Amino acid sequence: MQTYKVEGMTCQHCAKAVKEAVEDLPNVDEATVNLDAKTVTVKGNPDHAALKAAIEEEGYELV
């Protein structure tokens, strides 16, 4: 599992959008978003560039 910092999430809708975008990626088994910490924890082995692109496509920034 890896945890990434995500900037721009402010509400549960944001968290859900990030979770769903990440879980749609190949090689991702599960994603858990912590809105308070502004992080997403990914179980699996996604391509980092694809992960970054998926999060940015939703309007957030992978730090």
C-alpha positions in Angstrom: 0.0 0.0 0.0 1.1 3.5 -0.7 -0.3 6.8 0.6 -0.3 10.0 -1.5 -1.0 13.6 -0.6 -3.9 15.1 -2.7 -4.4 18.9 -2.7 -7.8 20.4 -3.4 -10.2 18.0 -1.7 -12.6 19.9 0.6 -15.7 17.7 0.9 -17.1 14.1 0.7 -17.9 14.6 -2.9 -14.2 15.4 -3.6 -13.1 12.3 -1.7 -15.6 10.1 -3.6 -14.4 11.5 -6.9 -10.8 10.7 -6.1 -11.6 7.3 -4.7 -13.6 6.3 -7.8 -11.0 7.7 -10.2 -8.2 5.8 -8.5 -10.2 2.5 -8.2 -10.9 2.6 -11.9 -7.2 2.3 -12.7 -5.6 -1.0 -13.7 -3.7 -2.8 -10.9 -5.6 -1.0 -8.1 -7.4 -3.3 -5.6 -8.7 -0.6 -3.3 -8.4 3.1 -2.6 -9.1 4.8 0.7 -9.4 8.6 1.0 -8.8 10.4 4.3 -10.3 13.8 3.7 -8.9 15.3 7.0 -5.4 14.3 6.1 -6.0 15.0 2.4 -4.5 11.7 1.4 -5.4 8.7 -0.7 -4.1 5.2 0.2 -3.8 2.8 -2.7 -3.8 -0.9 -2.3 -2.2 -2.4 -5.5 0.5 -1.3 -7.9 -0.8 1.4 -10.3 1.3 3.2 -12.8 2.3 6.5 -11.1 1.7 8.6 -14.2 -1.8 7.1 -14.7 -2.5 7.7 -11.0 -1.5 11.4 -11.3 -3.4 11.9 -14.5 -6.6 10.3 -13.0 -6.5 12.5 -10.0 -5.7 15.7 -12.0 -8.6 14.8 -14.4 -10.9 15.1 -11.4 -9.5 18.6 -10.6 -7.2 17.7 -7.8 -3.4 17.7 -7.5 -1.2 14.7 -6.5 1.6 16.2 -4.4 
